[in-house]
Structures are given as C-alpha cells and as structure tokens.
Amino acid sequence: MEPDVTAERPDSPFHTVGTDHITVIGSNVADTIEYYRDLLGMPLVLRQPNLDQPEVTHLFFDTGDGRILTFFVTDDRPSNPNPQRTGLGQVHHLAFTIEAERLEEIKAALDDAGYGYNEFDRGAFHSLYTRDHNGLTIELAVDKYEIPDDRRGEVFARAQQARVEAGAEYVDDEHMEDAIEALGMEVVRNETPDADSGVGGVE
C-alpha cells in the first residue's frame, strides 16, 4: 500500500515541533570554522568540550534562522576533501537556504574559494551543489516561490497531489503554483537563472 503524502499530522504517539540541531563528525577546528563561518557565513555561537568526550571540541553554528549545525572536531584530524561514500544511516547531503538575489555573488565566492559547484533547477528549488572541506555534499537552495515557513509542508503536500493528478514524475513550477493558489496564497516567484533539471553530481 502506498503511504499517504499529506501535511496532516500522523496518528503517532507524539509529534516533534521542529529541528533543534544536527551534529556532524568534522575534522579540525580551523578548517571547519573557515568553511562554515568564513565562507558560508554561519556565526560560531558556542564552542565547548563534547560532554561525552571532553577531548573532542563541540562547535555550534547558527545556520541563519536560529537552527543549529554542530560539529565534533579535534585538532589532530586532517580534512579530507574527497567525496564521501554514503551508506545506510549516513548523511547524503546538508541543504541550506540562500537568498535568491545573492545567487551570483555566492557562486563567485565559491569560485574564489576554490570550491566547484553544479547548478540545477529542482522544481521546488533552484540549487547549487558543492562540497565542504571534508567532501560532504552541501546544497545551497533558493526557494523558487515565496512561502511562509509554517506553510511549506502544506504547499509541498498539495504540489505532490497536483503532480500525481497530472501524471508527472517530478514536482515542477506548475504544481507549485497550483498548490500555492489552492491554499489561498499569492504566487510570488523569485528570480532565478535557467538551469538544467537533470541529475548530476558535484564538480
């Protein structure tokens, strides 16, 4: 049986109310701060020993909306920029929101810092894919439409319904616009450049 795709809360014992933080095993302090603070612009808001392993440093970064990304790092771990191999239970990529009007500036900054990227139109998003200093895939995503944070789930679920009804394989602009209109919101499109919608990796 196909699972329901809906923004309605499931009949479960409890419900989460948001994302508190995500923690990644990192390399060393200097390289992690250089990438996440100095390139991506995330403030370093807390630095302390790991409560479970005091010899490991725990770095906390604000991703831009108060939600936190943290790293366990040690000074003796060298960074490894080679692509990571992923498997069950491992992280495929991390995605962060960027401002549409700064897209070209961000691409130039990645170029200047020596980080390659690929650019794709993903239907609901316009995305740059790059890698951090440890080979972890990082997606920098522009929302193609202005949607209040507390209604994103509703819009995605309604766009899914429109996609299925249209017999389309993936969500595209028409499904997003149908969903936004059906939910009584104004369709406001962010300006993004043309880009391939196909599948691809990172340079």
Helices and strands as residue ranges (DSSP letters): E 21-25, H 29-33, I 34-39, E 44-49, E 57-62, E 68-73, E 93-97, G 100-102, H 103-112, E 118-121, E 125-131, E 137-143, G 149-151, H 152-166, H 173-182
